[in-house]
Amino acid sequence: MARLHSHHIHPRAMLNRIHFFFYSAAIIALLHRHIAAISLAATSSLLFLADLTLAFMWLLSQGFRWRPILRQEFPHLLRQENHQLPALDVFICTADPIKEPPESVVSTALSAMAFDYPADRLSVYVSDDGSSELTLFSFMEAAKFARYWLPFCRENNILERSPEAFFESGDAVGEAGKMKALFEGLREKVKAAVKRGYVALNLVDSSEEKIFLNWKKFTRRDHPSHIQVLCESRKDRDIAGHPLPNLIYMSREKRPSSPHHFKAGALNALLRVSEAMTNAPVLLTLDCDMHANDPRSPQRALCYLLDPDLAPNLAYVQFPQRYRRINADDIYGGELRRIFLIGSRGLDGLHGANYVGTGCFFSRRSLFGPPSAATASNYESKGCSFLRSELVLQEAHDAASCRYEHVNDWGYQIGFRYGSLVEDYYTGYQLHCEGWRSVFCNPDRSAFLGDAPRSLYDSLGQTRRWAVGLYEVAFSGYCPLLYGTRKASLITGLCYMHYALWAVWCFPITIYTLFPQLALFYDKPLFAKVSDPWFFIYAYLFLASYGQDLIEFMEVGGLIRRWWSDQRMWVIRGITSSAFGTLDFIISKIGLLAPGFNLTSKANEEEVNTLYDSGKFFFGTSSPLFISMGTIAIINLTSFIFGILKAVRSIGTMDEMFLQLLLCGFVVTNLVPVYEAMFFRNDAGRMPRSVTNASILLTITFFCVGRMIS
């Protein structure tokens, strides 16, 4: 049998290892100097601890560079070899019709229904954790639209099969114009339903019964289960006479007395409901805004899942998260290439890529125990089931009950894992510790495309939530440094620990953006003079680190200006979302605050979009996150101006304070958008005046405290 894929180690792996030894020597030398010259002064001790933290995080990150893998798959060989394609269940989760507009969720589901895949082996499940009538109504209309959309895509060989994305890409004429009119009609019906405040839902199974539901009858945290089969492959046909894939809507039961475990709980409910209805051996998880961009993505994943050498212990095939409508400079670093591309490629050479929550094809059996626990024959498709039969629906409703998990190990030994707000990271990590492997599949054409946050507050809110979830794993009984290094491998455990401590960057970043600047203002040198040989150690560590990062970023398709935005957001996150995420976790651990799951808004706001597309940061709201950012920005600007003036007036100051001036100028350059928003802009996205005033007051406080200490 022909090989369905190939792989090779990245040619730069050996250079990475050589660089590791040279850089390690420089770090050891710097730490030795710290120890030899350390004093009881608080600033000296803090700088030593900051450098120690940076060195530790750098060491943890080296696993990603040790053996990165490049892969290629050959999906055309599946047809040549007459492979029987297995059944595929697609899981899509949504929770809020306001922040996640139903028409976007519908487009994601339609793009999956339009895969180049046998319709009788494809099922799309939608989990609505908001129990929203509006979402259900939208999908009922989507089931009707699918009868026209799927044959249109198939007959015209359309690659972009999300109607929302397809119609945004250009003017629709001819038959495409008719499709656009139908889709706009769907949107108008949804908008009209919102205005009415209730929806008359016509059941798709041709029954004359109508049901009227009050939107406020149940809250998001208290409602019964609801499962509705909107399309059934055995029965429903498109306008060309071909069967439609199964489309099933599910809203699991939720009660205040039962923990619902956020997205992980929704995925586990989908896992059980799909087991009762179709039980496909292959699963695909998709975020509600992450639509399919390549109709043959399932075949690419199957090039690995059907490989007899890989299949026995292959848990999943992960595609990278990629985004559409990213502005030219990617001002919020939304692509997160270090995590979704560089990191995944590096882990692929170890135990396998980490699970990132979307665009991931699972072997169903991997979610029910270690590789030795079950054979593929235990997870055979139920494609012949009558999905609308009373028996099947009753079994599905039982599986969607919040009581189902009370007497078993769901979320702890089987299924998607509980215990962290970042259920994707935690689930992939646990699977690797159980002995499963994974694969990173990164084709030239993006398999899936989503929407990145378009306001700074949403972007920081998302990473703040991640910080809390990652800490929950780091300080649990499954700490990657202790548990992962034993159960998976040493280097794999170190890589997962690097992610688990992602927010720890806040400590060295905050120190290096605050204390050297205050010392500069009061003429207190902290680093080596330019004439001192130790200066070259500092220069080497900075340039080598940033140079390697730039090379890696550009290797995965990044541009220099996007790299600059990405590293700028690394600084900004360090003094905002990472710092506050760390504080949130500490407070929750002492019992004062329970971490929650706040959705990132997927709604399009005209002002936000306009500023984002023009490359301007959108602040627009008062937040402690922005106060910390504004304070650091003003301190650095003030110290930089004073430092330059002193260097001009005093001979020798430049030699003695050059590194502090350089650091201060570097931070100022990174925070230029903050100064613009605070002092020069008048649009709706400017920094609120209250935030600017609070930042100025805090700046004065810091300088007064610095004066007393100095």
C-alpha positions as CSV (number, residue, x, y, z in Angstrom):
1,M,0.0,0.0,0.0
2,A,1.3,3.5,-0.9
3,R,2.3,5.7,2.0
4,L,-0.4,8.4,2.5
5,H,2.0,10.9,4.1
6,S,5.7,11.7,4.6
7,H,7.7,13.7,7.2
8,H,11.2,14.9,7.9
9,I,13.0,16.7,10.7
10,H,13.3,20.5,10.1
11,P,16.8,21.2,8.7
12,R,17.4,23.9,11.3
13,A,17.1,21.5,14.2
14,M,20.9,21.0,14.4
15,L,21.5,24.8,14.4
16,N,18.9,25.1,17.2
17,R,20.9,22.6,19.3
18,I,24.2,24.4,18.7
19,H,22.6,27.7,19.6
20,F,21.2,26.1,22.8
21,F,24.7,25.4,24.1
22,F,26.1,28.9,23.3
23,Y,23.1,30.7,24.7
24,S,23.1,28.5,27.9
25,A,26.7,29.5,28.5
26,A,25.8,33.2,28.3
27,I,22.9,32.8,30.7
28,I,25.0,30.9,33.2
29,A,27.7,33.7,33.0
30,L,25.0,36.4,33.5
31,L,23.5,34.6,36.5
32,H,27.0,34.0,38.0
33,R,27.6,37.8,37.7
34,H,24.3,38.5,39.5
35,I,25.2,36.1,42.4
36,A,28.7,37.6,42.7
37,A,27.5,41.2,42.7
38,I,24.1,40.8,44.4
39,S,23.3,43.2,47.2
40,L,20.5,43.6,49.7
41,A,19.0,46.3,47.6
42,A,15.5,45.4,46.4
43,T,16.1,46.4,42.8
44,S,19.2,44.2,42.6
45,S,17.3,41.2,44.0
46,L,14.3,41.8,41.7
47,L,16.5,42.0,38.6
48,F,18.2,38.7,39.6
49,L,14.9,37.0,40.1
50,A,13.6,38.4,36.8
51,D,16.6,37.1,34.9
52,L,16.3,33.7,36.7
53,T,12.6,33.6,35.5
54,L,13.6,34.5,32.0
55,A,16.3,31.8,32.0
56,F,13.9,29.2,33.3
57,M,11.2,30.0,30.8
58,W,13.8,29.9,28.0
59,L,15.0,26.5,29.1
60,L,11.4,25.2,29.1
61,S,10.9,26.5,25.6
62,Q,13.8,24.7,24.1
63,G,11.9,21.4,23.6
64,F,9.9,23.1,20.9
65,R,13.2,23.6,19.0
66,W,14.8,20.3,19.6
67,R,13.1,18.2,16.9
68,P,10.5,20.1,14.9
69,I,8.8,18.0,12.2
70,L,7.6,19.0,8.7
71,R,4.9,16.9,7.2
72,Q,3.1,16.3,3.9
73,E,0.1,14.2,3.1
74,F,-1.3,12.8,-0.1
75,P,-5.1,12.7,0.1
76,H,-5.5,11.8,-3.6
77,L,-4.1,8.3,-2.8
78,L,-7.1,7.6,-0.6
79,R,-9.2,7.3,-3.7
80,Q,-6.6,5.5,-5.7
81,E,-6.3,2.9,-2.9
82,N,-10.1,2.6,-2.6
83,H,-10.1,3.3,1.1
84,Q,-13.5,3.1,2.8
85,L,-13.9,6.5,4.4
86,P,-15.1,6.2,8.0
87,A,-18.1,8.1,9.4
88,L,-17.4,11.6,10.7
89,D,-19.2,13.5,13.4
90,V,-18.5,17.3,13.6
91,F,-19.0,19.1,16.9
92,I,-19.7,22.9,17.0
93,C,-20.2,24.7,20.3
94,T,-21.9,28.0,20.8
95,A,-23.1,29.6,24.1
96,D,-24.4,33.1,23.5
97,P,-26.4,34.4,20.5
98,I,-25.3,38.0,21.2
99,K,-21.6,37.5,21.4
100,E,-21.7,34.6,18.8
101,P,-24.2,35.7,16.1
102,P,-26.2,32.7,14.9
103,E,-25.7,33.5,11.2
104,S,-21.9,33.0,11.8
105,V,-22.5,29.8,13.6
106,V,-24.8,28.7,10.8
107,S,-22.1,29.5,8.2
108,T,-19.6,27.3,10.1
109,A,-22.0,24.4,10.2
110,L,-22.9,24.8,6.5
111,S,-19.1,24.8,5.6
112,A,-18.8,21.4,7.4
113,M,-21.9,20.0,5.8
114,A,-20.4,20.9,2.5
115,F,-17.2,18.8,3.0
116,D,-16.3,16.6,0.0
117,Y,-17.4,13.6,2.0
118,P,-20.1,11.0,1.6
119,A,-23.3,12.5,3.0
120,D,-24.4,9.3,4.6
121,R,-21.3,9.2,6.7
122,L,-21.2,12.9,7.8
123,S,-23.1,14.3,10.7
124,V,-22.9,17.8,12.1
125,Y,-23.9,18.4,15.7
126,V,-24.4,21.9,17.2
127,S,-24.3,22.4,20.9
128,D,-26.2,25.5,22.1
129,D,-25.3,26.1,25.7
130,G,-27.4,29.3,25.7
131,S,-30.5,27.3,25.0
132,S,-31.5,30.1,22.6
133,E,-34.6,29.9,20.5
134,L,-32.9,32.3,18.1
135,T,-30.1,29.8,17.5
136,L,-32.5,26.9,17.0
137,F,-34.6,29.0,14.6
138,S,-31.5,30.0,12.6
139,F,-30.5,26.4,12.2
140,M,-34.0,25.4,11.1
141,E,-33.6,28.0,8.3
142,A,-30.1,26.8,7.6
143,A,-31.4,23.3,7.1
144,K,-33.6,24.7,4.3
145,F,-30.8,26.7,2.8
146,A,-28.5,23.7,2.8
147,R,-30.7,22.1,0.2
148,Y,-29.5,24.8,-2.3
149,W,-26.1,25.6,-0.9
150,L,-24.5,22.1,-0.9
151,P,-25.3,21.3,-4.6
152,F,-24.1,24.8,-5.6
153,C,-20.7,24.3,-3.9
154,R,-20.4,20.8,-5.4
155,E,-21.4,21.7,-9.0
156,N,-19.2,24.8,-9.1
157,N,-16.2,23.3,-7.3
158,I,-16.3,26.1,-4.6
159,L,-13.5,25.9,-2.1
160,E,-14.7,28.6,0.3
161,R,-17.9,26.8,1.5
162,S,-18.9,29.1,4.4
163,P,-21.6,31.3,2.8
164,E,-20.8,34.2,5.0
165,A,-17.1,34.2,4.0
166,F,-17.9,33.3,0.3
167,F,-20.2,36.3,-0.2
168,E,-17.8,38.6,1.6
169,S,-15.0,37.8,-0.9
170,G,-16.6,39.5,-3.8
171,D,-19.7,40.4,-5.8
172,A,-22.0,37.5,-6.4
173,V,-23.4,37.3,-9.9
174,G,-25.5,34.7,-11.8
175,E,-26.2,31.6,-9.8
176,A,-24.0,32.9,-7.0
177,G,-26.3,35.9,-6.8
178,K,-29.3,33.7,-6.3
179,M,-27.5,31.9,-3.5
180,K,-26.6,35.2,-1.9
181,A,-30.2,36.3,-2.1
182,L,-31.3,33.1,-0.3
183,F,-28.7,33.6,2.4
184,E,-29.7,37.2,2.9
185,G,-33.2,36.0,3.2
186,L,-32.1,33.7,6.0
187,R,-30.4,36.6,7.8
188,E,-33.5,38.8,7.4
189,K,-35.7,36.1,9.0
190,V,-33.3,35.9,12.0
191,K,-33.3,39.7,12.4
192,A,-37.1,39.8,12.2
193,A,-37.2,37.1,14.9
194,V,-35.0,39.2,17.2
195,K,-37.4,42.1,16.8
196,R,-40.5,40.0,17.6
197,G,-39.0,38.6,20.7
198,Y,-40.3,35.1,20.0
199,V,-40.1,32.6,17.2
200,A,-42.7,30.3,15.7
201,L,-40.7,27.2,14.9
202,N,-41.9,25.0,12.1
203,L,-40.6,21.4,12.7
204,V,-38.6,20.2,9.7
205,D,-40.1,16.7,9.7
206,S,-43.1,18.1,7.8
207,S,-45.3,18.0,10.9
208,E,-47.9,20.7,11.1
209,E,-47.2,21.2,14.8
210,K,-45.9,24.6,15.8
211,I,-44.1,25.3,19.1
212,F,-43.9,28.7,20.7
213,L,-41.2,29.3,23.3
214,N,-40.7,32.2,25.5
215,W,-37.1,33.3,25.4
216,K,-37.0,34.0,29.1
217,K,-38.7,30.8,30.2
218,F,-35.3,29.3,31.1
219,T,-32.0,30.9,31.9
220,R,-28.7,29.8,30.5
221,R,-27.9,28.0,33.7
222,D,-31.3,26.4,34.2
223,H,-33.1,24.6,31.3
224,P,-34.0,21.1,30.2
225,S,-32.3,19.3,27.3
226,H,-33.5,19.8,23.8
227,I,-32.4,17.7,20.8
228,Q,-33.8,18.2,17.3
229,V,-32.8,16.4,14.1
230,L,-33.0,19.1,11.4
231,C,-31.6,17.0,8.6
232,E,-31.5,13.2,8.4
233,S,-29.4,11.6,5.7
234,R,-31.7,8.7,5.2
235,K,-34.6,10.9,4.5
236,D,-33.7,14.5,3.4
237,R,-32.5,15.4,0.0
238,D,-31.0,18.5,-1.6
239,I,-32.5,20.0,-4.8
240,A,-30.3,17.8,-6.9
241,G,-31.7,14.7,-5.3
242,H,-28.5,13.9,-3.2
243,P,-28.8,13.0,0.5
244,L,-28.1,15.8,3.0
245,P,-25.7,15.1,5.8
246,N,-27.2,14.8,9.3
247,L,-27.7,18.1,11.1
248,I,-28.6,17.8,14.8
249,Y,-29.2,20.6,17.3
250,M,-28.6,19.9,21.0
251,S,-29.0,22.0,24.1
252,R,-27.9,19.9,27.1
253,E,-29.7,20.1,30.4
254,K,-28.3,22.6,32.8
255,R,-29.2,23.1,36.5
256,P,-27.7,25.4,39.1
257,S,-27.1,22.5,41.4
258,S,-24.9,20.6,38.8
259,P,-21.6,22.0,37.5
260,H,-21.6,22.3,33.8
261,H,-17.9,22.7,33.2
262,F,-18.2,25.2,30.4
263,K,-17.1,24.1,26.9
264,A,-15.6,20.8,28.1
265,G,-19.0,19.9,29.5
266,A,-20.7,20.8,26.2
267,L,-18.2,18.7,24.2
268,N,-18.7,15.7,26.5
269,A,-22.5,16.0,26.1
270,L,-22.0,16.0,22.4
271,L,-19.7,13.0,22.7
272,R,-22.4,11.0,24.5
273,V,-25.3,12.2,22.3
274,S,-23.4,11.4,19.1
275,E,-22.6,8.0,20.5
276,A,-26.3,7.3,20.9
277,M,-27.2,8.6,17.5
278,T,-24.3,8.0,15.0
279,N,-21.2,6.9,16.9
280,A,-18.8,7.9,14.1
281,P,-15.2,6.6,14.8
282,V,-13.8,10.0,13.8
283,L,-14.7,13.4,15.4
284,L,-14.0,17.0,14.4
285,T,-14.2,19.8,16.9
286,L,-14.8,23.3,15.6
287,D,-15.2,26.7,17.3
288,C,-18.4,28.4,16.2
289,D,-16.5,31.0,14.2
290,M,-13.9,28.6,12.7
291,H,-15.4,27.6,9.4
292,A,-14.0,25.0,7.0
293,N,-11.8,26.6,4.2
294,D,-10.8,23.4,2.4
295,P,-13.6,20.8,1.6
296,R,-11.0,18.0,1.5
297,S,-9.6,18.6,5.0
298,P,-11.1,15.3,6.4
299,Q,-9.2,13.4,3.7
300,R,-6.0,15.0,4.9
301,A,-6.6,14.0,8.4
302,L,-7.4,10.5,7.3
303,C,-4.0,10.2,5.7
304,Y,-2.8,9.8,9.3
305,L,-5.8,8.3,11.0
306,L,-6.0,5.4,8.5
307,D,-2.3,4.7,8.5
308,P,-2.0,1.2,10.1
309,D,1.4,2.1,11.7
310,L,0.0,5.2,13.4
311,A,-3.6,4.4,14.0
312,P,-3.2,2.1,17.1
313,N,-2.0,5.0,19.3
314,L,-2.9,8.1,17.3
315,A,-5.4,10.3,19.2
316,Y,-5.9,13.2,16.9
317,V,-4.7,15.3,14.0
318,Q,-4.5,19.0,14.8
319,F,-4.7,21.7,12.1
320,P,-3.4,25.2,13.0
321,Q,-5.7,28.0,13.9
322,R,-5.7,30.6,11.2
323,Y,-7.7,33.7,10.8
324,R,-9.4,35.8,8.1
325,R,-9.7,39.6,8.1
326,I,-6.5,40.1,10.0
327,N,-5.4,43.6,9.4
328,A,-2.1,44.3,7.6
329,D,0.1,44.5,10.7
330,D,-2.0,42.1,12.9
331,I,-1.9,44.8,15.6
332,Y,-3.1,42.5,18.4
333,G,-0.9,39.6,17.5
334,G,-4.0,37.6,16.9
335,E,-2.4,34.9,14.8
336,L,-0.4,33.6,17.8
337,R,2.0,31.9,15.5
338,R,4.3,30.8,18.3
339,I,1.5,28.7,19.8
340,F,-0.4,27.5,16.8
341,L,2.5,27.0,14.3
342,I,5.9,27.1,15.8
343,G,5.0,25.4,19.1
344,S,2.8,22.7,17.4
345,R,5.5,21.9,14.9
346,G,8.0,21.5,17.6
347,L,5.7,19.3,19.8
348,D,5.0,17.2,16.7
349,G,8.6,15.9,16.8
350,L,8.1,14.8,20.4
351,H,4.8,13.2,21.5
352,G,2.7,15.2,19.0
353,A,1.0,18.5,18.6
354,N,-1.0,20.0,21.5
355,Y,-4.8,20.2,21.1
356,V,-5.9,23.8,20.5
357,G,-9.7,23.4,20.8
358,T,-10.7,23.7,17.1
359,G,-9.7,22.2,13.7
360,C,-8.9,18.9,15.3
361,F,-9.9,15.4,14.1
362,F,-10.1,12.8,16.9
363,S,-10.2,9.1,16.9
364,R,-13.3,8.6,19.1
365,R,-11.7,5.7,21.1
366,S,-8.9,8.0,22.3
367,L,-11.4,9.8,24.5
368,F,-12.3,6.6,26.4
369,G,-9.0,5.5,27.9
370,P,-5.4,4.7,27.0
371,P,-4.5,3.0,23.7
372,S,-4.7,-0.5,25.2
373,A,-8.2,0.1,26.7
374,A,-10.3,-0.4,23.6
375,T,-10.2,-1.5,20.0
376,A,-11.6,0.2,17.0
377,S,-14.4,-2.4,16.7
378,N,-16.0,-1.0,19.9
379,Y,-16.7,2.3,18.2
380,E,-18.4,1.3,15.0
381,S,-20.7,3.8,13.2
382,K,-24.5,3.7,13.7
383,G,-25.0,5.3,10.4
384,C,-28.1,3.2,9.7
385,S,-30.0,4.4,12.8
386,F,-33.3,6.2,12.4
387,L,-32.3,9.4,14.1
388,R,-35.8,10.6,14.7
389,S,-37.0,7.4,16.2
390,E,-38.4,7.7,19.8
391,L,-35.9,5.1,21.1
392,V,-32.8,6.9,19.7
393,L,-34.0,10.4,20.8
394,Q,-34.7,9.1,24.3
395,E,-31.2,7.6,24.6
396,A,-29.8,10.9,23.3
397,H,-31.8,12.9,25.9
398,D,-30.5,10.7,28.7
399,A,-27.0,11.3,27.5
400,A,-27.6,15.1,27.5
401,S,-28.9,15.0,31.1
402,C,-26.8,16.8,33.7
403,R,-27.3,13.8,36.0
404,Y,-25.4,11.5,33.6
405,E,-22.0,12.3,34.9
406,H,-22.8,11.9,38.6
407,V,-21.9,8.2,38.7
408,N,-18.9,7.9,36.3
409,D,-15.6,9.4,35.3
410,W,-16.6,11.8,32.6
411,G,-14.2,14.7,32.4
412,Y,-11.6,13.0,34.6
413,Q,-10.8,9.6,33.1
414,I,-12.8,9.8,29.9
415,G,-13.9,12.5,27.5
416,F,-12.7,16.1,27.3
417,R,-11.1,16.9,30.7
418,Y,-12.3,19.1,33.5
419,G,-10.3,21.0,36.0
420,S,-9.1,23.9,33.8
421,L,-10.7,26.8,31.8
422,V,-8.4,25.7,28.9
423,E,-10.0,22.3,28.4
424,D,-8.2,21.9,25.0
425,Y,-4.7,22.2,26.4
426,Y,-5.6,20.0,29.4
427,T,-7.2,17.3,27.2
428,G,-4.3,17.1,24.8
429,Y,-1.8,17.0,27.6
430,Q,-3.7,14.2,29.4
431,L,-4.0,12.1,26.3
432,H,-0.2,12.4,25.7
433,C,0.4,11.3,29.3
434,E,-1.9,8.2,28.7
435,G,0.3,7.1,25.8
436,W,-1.5,8.6,22.9
437,R,0.3,10.5,20.1
438,S,-0.9,13.2,17.8
439,V,0.0,14.8,14.5
440,F,0.3,18.4,13.3
441,C,-1.2,18.9,9.8
442,N,-0.3,22.2,8.2
443,P,-1.3,22.3,4.5
444,D,-0.6,25.3,2.2
445,R,-4.3,26.1,2.0
446,S,-5.7,26.9,5.4
447,A,-8.0,24.1,6.4
448,F,-10.0,26.3,8.7
449,L,-10.4,30.0,9.2
450,G,-11.8,31.9,12.1
451,D,-12.2,35.4,13.5
452,A,-9.6,36.9,15.9
453,P,-10.6,39.6,18.5
454,R,-10.8,43.0,17.0
455,S,-10.7,45.1,20.1
456,L,-7.8,45.2,22.6
457,Y,-10.1,44.5,25.5
458,D,-11.4,41.3,24.0
459,S,-7.9,40.2,23.0
460,L,-6.5,40.8,26.5
461,G,-9.6,39.3,28.1
462,Q,-9.1,36.1,26.1
463,T,-5.5,35.7,27.2
464,R,-6.4,36.6,30.8
465,R,-8.8,33.7,30.9
466,W,-6.1,31.4,29.3
467,A,-3.7,32.4,32.0
468,V,-6.0,31.3,34.8
469,G,-6.8,28.0,33.1
470,L,-3.1,27.2,32.5
471,Y,-2.2,28.0,36.1
472,E,-4.9,25.5,37.2
473,V,-2.9,22.8,35.4
474,A,0.5,24.0,36.6
475,F,-0.5,23.9,40.2
476,S,-2.5,20.7,40.2
477,G,-1.6,17.1,40.8
478,Y,-0.9,16.8,37.0
479,C,1.8,19.5,37.0
480,P,3.7,18.9,33.7
481,L,7.0,19.4,35.3
482,L,6.4,16.5,37.7
483,Y,3.6,14.4,36.2
484,G,4.1,15.1,32.5
485,T,7.9,14.5,32.4
486,R,7.3,11.0,33.9
487,K,4.2,10.0,32.0
488,A,4.9,11.4,28.5
489,S,8.6,12.3,28.2
490,L,11.1,14.7,29.8
491,I,11.1,17.2,26.9
492,T,7.3,16.9,26.3
493,G,6.7,17.7,29.9
494,L,9.0,20.7,29.8
495,C,7.1,22.0,26.7
496,Y,3.7,21.6,28.4
497,M,5.1,23.3,31.5
498,H,6.2,26.3,29.4
499,Y,2.6,26.7,28.3
500,A,1.3,26.1,31.8
501,L,3.4,29.0,33.1
502,W,2.7,31.2,30.1
503,A,1.5,34.1,32.3
504,V,4.7,34.0,34.5
505,W,6.2,36.3,31.8
506,C,4.4,39.1,33.7
507,F,7.0,39.0,36.5
508,P,10.2,39.7,34.5
509,I,8.3,42.0,32.0
510,T,6.9,44.1,34.7
511,I,10.2,44.4,36.5
512,Y,12.1,45.3,33.3
513,T,9.5,47.9,32.2
514,L,9.4,49.6,35.7
515,F,12.4,49.5,37.9
516,P,15.3,50.3,35.5
517,Q,13.2,53.2,34.3
518,L,12.8,54.6,37.9
519,A,16.5,54.1,38.5
520,L,17.3,55.9,35.3
521,F,15.2,58.9,36.4
522,Y,17.1,59.1,39.7
523,D,20.6,58.4,38.2
524,K,21.0,54.9,39.6
525,P,23.0,52.6,37.2
526,L,21.8,49.0,37.2
527,F,23.6,47.4,34.3
528,A,27.2,47.1,32.9
529,K,28.7,50.2,31.2
530,V,29.2,50.1,27.4
531,S,33.0,50.0,28.1
532,D,32.6,46.9,30.4
533,P,33.0,43.5,28.7
534,W,29.8,42.3,30.4
535,F,27.9,44.7,28.1
536,F,28.5,42.2,25.3
537,I,26.8,39.4,27.2
538,Y,23.7,41.5,27.6
539,A,23.8,42.5,23.9
540,Y,24.3,38.9,22.8
541,L,21.4,37.6,24.9
542,F,19.0,40.2,23.6
543,L,20.0,40.1,19.9
544,A,20.3,36.3,19.7
545,S,16.9,35.7,21.4
546,Y,15.1,38.3,19.3
547,G,17.0,37.2,16.1
548,Q,16.0,33.5,16.6
549,D,12.4,34.5,17.3
550,L,12.3,36.6,14.1
551,I,13.7,33.8,11.9
552,E,11.2,31.3,13.3
553,F,8.3,33.7,12.8
554,M,9.2,34.4,9.2
555,E,9.7,30.7,8.5
556,V,6.0,30.1,9.2
557,G,4.9,32.8,6.8
558,G,5.0,35.8,9.1
559,L,6.0,39.3,8.0
560,I,8.5,41.5,9.8
561,R,5.9,44.1,10.7
562,R,3.6,41.4,12.0
563,W,6.5,40.0,14.1
564,W,6.9,43.5,15.6
565,S,3.2,43.6,16.5
566,D,3.5,40.1,18.0
567,Q,6.4,40.9,20.2
568,R,4.8,44.3,21.2
569,M,1.7,42.3,22.3
570,W,4.0,40.0,24.3
571,V,5.1,43.1,26.3
572,I,1.6,44.4,26.6
573,R,0.1,41.1,27.7
574,G,2.9,40.8,30.3
575,I,1.9,44.1,32.0
576,T,-1.9,43.5,31.6
577,S,-3.6,40.2,31.0
578,S,-0.8,38.0,32.3
579,A,-0.4,40.0,35.4
580,F,-4.1,40.2,36.1
581,G,-4.6,36.5,35.2
582,T,-1.9,35.7,37.8
583,L,-3.7,37.8,40.3
584,D,-7.1,36.2,39.5
585,F,-5.6,32.7,40.0
586,I,-4.0,33.7,43.4
587,I,-7.3,35.2,44.6
588,S,-9.3,32.2,43.5
589,K,-6.9,29.9,45.3
590,I,-7.4,31.7,48.6
591,G,-11.2,31.4,48.1
592,L,-12.1,35.0,47.3
593,L,-13.0,34.5,43.6
594,A,-14.1,31.7,41.5
595,P,-12.7,31.7,37.9
596,G,-15.3,32.1,35.3
597,F,-15.5,31.6,31.5
598,N,-16.0,34.9,29.7
599,L,-16.7,34.6,26.0
600,T,-14.8,36.6,23.5
601,S,-17.3,38.6,21.5
602,K,-17.7,37.4,17.9
603,A,-20.2,40.3,17.1
604,N,-19.1,42.8,14.5
605,E,-19.2,46.4,15.7
606,E,-18.8,49.0,13.0
607,E,-16.6,51.4,15.0
608,V,-14.4,48.6,16.2
609,N,-14.0,47.1,12.8
610,T,-13.2,50.5,11.2
611,L,-10.4,51.3,13.6
612,Y,-9.0,47.8,13.4
613,D,-8.9,47.8,9.7
614,S,-7.1,51.1,9.8
615,G,-4.5,49.7,12.2
616,K,-5.6,51.6,15.3
617,F,-5.9,50.1,18.7
618,F,-9.4,50.1,20.1
619,F,-9.5,50.9,23.9
620,G,-12.9,52.5,24.4
621,T,-13.6,51.2,27.9
622,S,-12.3,51.9,31.4
623,S,-10.5,48.9,32.7
624,P,-7.7,48.2,35.3
625,L,-5.9,46.4,32.4
626,F,-5.5,49.8,30.6
627,I,-4.5,51.7,33.8
628,S,-1.5,49.4,34.3
629,M,-0.6,49.8,30.7
630,G,-1.0,53.6,30.8
631,T,1.1,53.8,33.9
632,I,4.0,51.8,32.5
633,A,3.8,53.9,29.3
634,I,4.0,57.3,31.1
635,I,6.8,56.1,33.4
636,N,8.9,54.9,30.5
637,L,8.3,58.1,28.4
638,T,9.1,60.4,31.3
639,S,12.3,58.5,32.3
640,F,13.4,58.3,28.6
641,I,13.1,62.1,28.2
642,F,14.9,62.8,31.5
643,G,17.6,60.2,30.6
644,I,18.3,61.8,27.2
645,L,18.5,65.2,28.8
646,K,21.0,64.0,31.4
647,A,23.1,62.2,28.8
648,V,23.4,65.4,26.8
649,R,24.4,67.5,29.8
650,S,26.7,65.1,31.6
651,I,29.8,63.5,30.2
652,G,29.9,59.8,30.9
653,T,26.2,59.3,31.5
654,M,25.7,57.7,28.2
655,D,28.4,55.1,28.9
656,E,27.0,54.3,32.3
657,M,23.2,54.5,31.6
658,F,23.2,53.3,27.9
659,L,21.5,49.9,28.6
660,Q,18.8,51.6,30.7
661,L,18.2,54.2,28.1
662,L,18.1,51.6,25.4
663,L,15.6,49.5,27.4
664,C,13.5,52.5,28.1
665,G,13.4,53.6,24.5
666,F,12.5,50.0,23.4
667,V,9.5,50.0,25.7
668,V,8.5,53.5,24.5
669,T,8.7,52.4,20.9
670,N,6.5,49.4,21.7
671,L,3.9,51.6,23.5
672,V,3.5,54.2,20.8
673,P,-0.2,53.2,20.1
674,V,-0.9,53.8,23.8
675,Y,0.4,57.3,23.7
676,E,-1.6,58.0,20.6
677,A,-4.8,56.8,22.3
678,M,-4.1,58.7,25.5
679,F,-3.1,62.1,24.1
680,F,-3.8,62.5,20.4
681,R,-6.9,60.6,19.4
682,N,-10.6,61.7,19.6
683,D,-12.4,58.7,18.1
684,A,-14.5,56.2,20.0
685,G,-11.5,53.9,20.4
686,R,-9.3,56.4,22.3
687,M,-8.2,55.8,25.9
688,P,-10.9,57.0,28.3
689,R,-10.0,60.1,30.1
690,S,-10.5,58.5,33.4
691,V,-7.9,55.8,32.6
692,T,-5.4,58.5,31.5
693,N,-5.9,60.5,34.7
694,A,-5.6,57.4,36.9
695,S,-2.4,56.4,35.0
696,I,-0.9,59.9,35.6
697,L,-1.7,59.7,39.3
698,L,-0.2,56.3,39.7
699,T,2.9,57.5,37.8
700,I,3.4,60.3,40.2
701,T,3.0,57.9,43.1
702,F,5.7,55.6,41.7
703,F,8.1,58.4,41.2
704,C,7.5,59.6,44.8
705,V,8.1,56.1,46.2
706,G,11.2,55.8,44.0
707,R,12.5,59.0,45.4
708,M,12.1,57.8,49.0
709,I,13.8,54.5,48.2
710,S,16.7,56.1,46.3
